[in-house]
Amino acid sequence: MPLNIPVCGEVNPNGNTIDLTEPVTPGPFHDLTLEEMRQLRTFLENDPEIRAAKFGSESVSSSYIYMAELFPPSKKETLKYLDSKGPQPPRQARVMMFRGDKQPPVVEEYSCGPLPNVKKCKLFQQTGRRNPVEFSLRPVSDMEFVAVYDLLFSVEDTIKPLLVESYDATFCQDTSTDCITFNYIPLGTGLLGDINKRRMWMFAMYNVPYYANHPIDLGFFMNLDGSDESKWSIEKIWYAGQLYETVDELMEGYKADRIPKLQLTKPVDNSTLFSSLYQRGEPVPEKPQRAPQQVEPDGKRYSVKDRQVKYLDWTFNFRMSALTGPALYDVRFKGERIAYELSLAEISVFYSGAVPLSQITNYVDSGVLLGSHSKALVPGGDCPVHSTLVNQSFWSQKTGEPSAFDATFCLFEQNNNYPLRRHLSYEVGEGSFYGGLLDSVLTLRSALVIGNYDYIIDFIFHHNGAAEARLMSTGHIQTSFYTDKERPYGFQIEENITGGVHHHMAHFKVDLDVGGTSNRFESLDFVLEQVKLTQDPSVTYHQTKFVSNLKRTETKSFIDYNFRTPKYLVVHNNNKRTKFGEIKAYRVQMNGMSYNLLPKDIGNEKTIPWARHQLVVTKHKDNEQWSSSNFGMFDGLKPVADFTKFYADDENIVDQDLVLWISAGMHHIPHTEDFPVTPTVGNHLSFFLLPYNYFPECPSMGSRDAMYIKHIDPLDHSKGVFVNRNGNSRDQCITPKVTLEEDLSKNPDQVLETNRESFIL
């Protein structure tokens, strides 16, 4: 082999560059910078109305900074800035304060600005959303967990005989592992029937990988009313399938042998433990042999600067909302805006079962800050090794400082290894040619680790002007202690373990601007017609045609998918047509639809009304930014955010600025192959934005990635064939070395919390 073969990507013919530094002057979509967050904290501490507690002095009864992130600017003002050279809208921060210092205590949400030199903070108002909010509905926080664990430790000595005899373990202290830890289960007020009550189950688990797979049938029902921690209490205890009113009642019955007892074998953390991720079984292949990997022979074909990506014909801005997760803005193809915003809005998981652990587990995941749980993507495990890793800054409750986390996003181009388009005319009589193009795509990926579950969120960009959003579910299942009563809700999949049925639901916001902001939403409904055969009218048959169905108001836009009524869903500007007078549109194709079986307004269903329909279209309003809220795990009786208010006025949506709200979901009955973690295969939810008469032909015809093969001389085939690669080289290059181990030796926090302060949320 020649010695002068270059390293792949050493030379970039188009000069693409990656600049991940924070800008001095961030644009309208850029997340808060570290300096902006520091100055914001100083303002909140010194403002006479807010009086945020300084780091080290926070408590449940203080004025406590729970979260700070970008408050997206007005769309109207932002479009003036982007399209008409208007001024950039002032940057604002969204701040959530726990006001345990007030009487009664409340949660307040502020917009603060202008950044970086904040002048004022004011309570903001949004349609269908109240502010301030009852303190009982606040999301869980570090401060609360400290107090909850103190309360649990206060009864440990009393129940120690039970812990040792039943479980051969005691409660975990600090970073110990051979012990009992806890999983928290909020009880929504939709089940409590009182908006001012705050209740939470703390269920015990063996602290081995992964603790959610090792329930021990022990739980504590916590009364967390008010902001005075000294008044918090343990109201009930669950042990061995029975409920007890007090610790004393439990221990009196236990010591007198009047109650059922457990005696479990403590699991050992080793390579044979069913819930661990150590390799086990017969090694495949027999000897080490590396998996295939893709390379970038001519370097990266995308550029990044100030969180804006330019990839071939695509451009977009991206950010990570601490509350709701990944979001894209100003998505353009060939210079034309297709979407103003494309973002995750919410994820929820509702469980079923016979015991408290599974029966009342209704997670609304923004309640633990979706975006803040996206970190530590691993090249070669989560993303291709040639990915660009992007850091993200979040407000840290633990340190009282903004904290930058590594590898919150990975950005990469890869070849899907199937054709985007192709045709072979093999026979001379058919033209004798081949044309094809493999589907290379750019993917922006994040992975939200919400307790036991991992949600992988991808935004994918194809050469033909199609964009795709995809959610994949993996991670450890949440289990409960197996009894005969649990069997209707899940299989027994390990000793003493059942995996209960649950329903994953996700909500996405899609603010389409197809040919501008004056859009229409139509369904092209497929219908059967009976016709007479032209050449023989005595013969009748059925065929399919389509009928355009313009949705005129918000409540008429609801899509509840029914396989018996197939349809296309399109958005278009009625003033912009093809040269033949047809609509120039983008089509929305949704995959992975599932129906929410819960009855309306019963229990905690009211907190996820966005899951009632697969698609809802509303008129864009700046004060209808968020369809859900991070109060959702507690606010079922009277939800803080009510998505139904977005369409309750049933406004006209013809020739308006439209927002599409897409919900998707999947039911999951865990099975043995979900150990140790659930595979992503078969657990994909996605939707596509597809050009529909928008371009005169497939825009991928300009791609140099395509191949065209024909005869050198159509009249003399003996001269062979010609392969046209559109100027692309076939030269070899050396694959760059994988450097994960070296990177982690310098910065182990990139993947596992090592030197960084521990930080629950």
Secondary structure, DSSP 8 states (H G I E B T S, - for coil): --TT--BTTSS-TT---EE-S--SS--TT----HHHHHHHHHHHHH-TTT----TT---TTSEEEEEEEEE---HHHHHHHHHS-------EEEEEEEETTSSS-EEEEEEEESSSS--EEEE--BTTB-SSEEGGG----HHHHHHHHHHHHTTHHHHHHHHHHHHS--B--TT--SSEEEEEEEE-HHHHS-TT--EEEEEEEESSSSGGG-EEEEEEEEE--SS-GGG-EEEEEEETTEEESSHHHHHHHHHTT-S----------STT-TTS-S--SS-SSSS---------TT--SEEEETTEEEETTEEEEEEEETTTEEEEEEEEETTEEEEEEEEEEEEEEEE--SSHHHHT-EEEGGGG-TGGGB----BTTTB-TT-EEEEEEEE-TTTSSEEEEEEEEEEEEEEEEEEEEEEEE-SGGGT-EEEEEEEEEEEEEEEEEETTEEEEEEEEE-TTS-EEEEEEEEE----EE--GGGGGG--EEETTEE---EEEEEEEEEEE-TTSS-BEEEEEEEEEEEEEETTEEEEEEEEEEEEEEE--BGGGG-B---TTS-EEEEEEEEEEE-TTS-EEEEEEEEES-----S-TTSGGGGG-GGGG-SEEEEE--TT---SS-TTTTT-TTS-SB-GGGGTTT--B-TTB-EEEEEEEEEEE---GGGSSSB-STT-EEEEEEEEESSSSS-GGGG-TT-EEEEESSTT-GGG-EEEE-TT------B-----HHHHHHH-GGGTS-SSS-----
